[in-house]
């Protein structure tokens, strides 16, 4: 569990981090360098979940050394499936990170939604549904190591 108190905005008590896979922690189905190590380090305090339809077909292999729960969803209705998963965890204690159109609902409903603008790009509706936009997942994970960055971004 991690607590982040943002003056004039809200207090987060986060237990879960839900990440989209491709475009978020992976590019073209391959994990982004350094992500595995960061998730494994942060998983001491937070529960990580990777939710994907596994477009490239080898997510299990890529995540075999990552301390996270893998959730595979059907190709149809991905946005709804991701949202339902976040609701089952408890949206008020969950941070979601993603970039695609199928991430927009979970980012909007999560305690904190972080959209990413990496190599794959980002859906404009997803950007508008998020609380914060980062240029990389490494930067987004930086909020957990140094919460004052998030405070500087969101305080009123």
C-alpha positions in Angstrom: 0.0 0.0 0.0 1.2 3.5 -0.8 -0.3 6.8 0.3 0.1 10.0 -1.7 -1.5 13.2 -0.3 -1.9 15.9 -3.0 -2.8 19.3 -1.5 -6.1 20.7 -2.9 -6.6 17.6 -5.0 -7.0 14.3 -3.2 -5.4 11.7 -1.0 -4.6 8.4 -2.7 -4.3 5.1 -0.8 -3.1 2.8 -3.6 -2.8 -0.9 -3.5 -3.0 -1.9 -7.2 -1.3 -0.7 -10.4 -3.0 -2.0 -13.5 -1.0 -1.6 -16.7 -1.9 -2.3 -20.3 0.8 -4.4 -22.0 1.5 -3.4 -25.5 2.2 0.3 -26.0 2.5 0.7 -22.2 5.1 -1.6 -20.7 6.0 -3.3 -24.0 6.6 -2.2 -27.6 5.8 -4.6 -30.4 5.2 -7.3 -27.8 8.6 -7.0 -26.2 9.1 -5.5 -22.7 10.7 -2.1 -22.5 14.2 -2.1 -21.1 14.2 -1.6 -17.3 10.5 -2.1 -16.7 10.8 -5.6 -15.3 13.3 -4.5 -12.7 11.2 -1.4 -11.7 8.0 -3.5 -11.3 9.8 -6.1 -9.3 11.2 -3.4 -7.0 7.9 -1.5 -6.6 5.9 -4.8 -6.1 7.2 -4.8 -2.5 4.6 -2.1 -1.8 2.1 -2.4 -4.6 0.3 -5.2 -6.4 0.9 -5.1 -10.2 -1.5 -6.4 -12.8 -0.9 -6.5 -16.5 -4.1 -6.7 -18.6 -3.9 -7.6 -22.3 -5.5 -9.4 -25.2 -1.9 -10.5 -26.0 -1.8 -9.2 -29.6 1.6 -10.7 -30.3 1.0 -14.0 -28.5 4.0 -14.2 -26.2 3.1 -12.1 -23.1 3.6 -15.1 -20.7 7.2 -15.5 -21.9 7.9 -11.7 -21.6 6.5 -11.6 -18.1 7.9 -14.8 -16.6 10.3 -13.0 -14.4 8.0 -10.1 -13.5 6.1 -10.0 -10.2 2.7 -9.3 -11.5 -0.7 -10.9 -12.1 -1.3 -11.4 -15.8 -4.9 -11.0 -16.9 -5.7 -12.0 -20.5 -8.9 -10.6 -22.0 -10.8 -11.4 -25.1 -10.3 -9.4 -28.3 -13.9 -8.2 -28.2 -15.0 -5.4 -25.8 -11.5 -4.8 -24.3 -12.3 -1.4 -22.9 -15.2 -2.8 -20.9 -13.2 -5.9 -19.8 -10.4 -3.7 -18.5 -12.9 -1.4 -16.7 -14.6 -4.4 -15.1 -11.3 -5.8 -13.9 -10.4 -2.4 -12.3 -13.8 -2.2 -10.6 -13.3 -5.7 -9.2 -10.1 -4.6 -7.6 -11.6 -1.4 -6.2 -11.2 1.7 -8.4 -10.4 4.0 -5.4 -7.3 2.0 -4.6 -6.0 1.5 -8.1 -3.8 3.4 -10.5 -4.1 2.6 -14.2 -1.6 3.2 -16.9 -2.3 2.9 -20.6 -2.3 4.5 -24.0 -4.9 2.9 -26.2 -8.6 3.5 -26.9 -9.3 0.3 -25.0 -7.6 1.8 -21.9 -9.7 5.0 -21.7 -12.5 3.6 -19.4 -10.2 2.2 -16.8 -8.1 5.4 -16.8 -11.2 7.5 -16.3 -12.5 5.4 -13.4 -9.3 4.7 -11.5 -8.2 6.7 -8.5 -5.5 7.9 -10.8 -5.3 7.4 -14.6 -1.9 7.9 -16.3 -1.8 8.0 -20.1 1.4 7.4 -21.9 2.7 9.0 -25.1 5.4 6.5 -26.2 6.4 4.9 -29.5 2.9 3.5 -30.2 1.3 6.9 -29.6 -1.9 7.5 -27.7 -5.6 7.7 -28.4 -6.8 11.3 -27.9 -9.9 10.1 -25.9 -7.5 8.2 -23.6 -5.5 11.3 -23.0 -8.6 13.3 -22.1 -9.8 10.4 -19.8 -6.6 10.5 -17.8 -5.4 12.6 -14.9 -1.8 12.8 -16.0 0.1 12.2 -19.3 3.7 11.0 -19.2 6.2 10.5 -22.0 7.2 7.1 -20.8 6.2 4.3 -18.4 9.6 4.8 -16.7 8.5 8.4 -15.9 5.1 7.2 -14.7 6.8 4.6 -12.4 8.9 7.5 -11.1 5.8 8.9 -9.3 6.0 5.9 -7.0 9.6 6.4 -6.1 9.3 10.2 -5.9 5.6 11.2 -5.1 6.5 14.9 -5.0 6.6 14.8 -8.8 2.9 13.9 -8.8 2.2 16.4 -6.1 3.8 19.2 -8.3 1.7 18.1 -11.3 -1.7 17.8 -9.6 -1.9 20.1 -6.6 -4.2 23.1 -6.8 
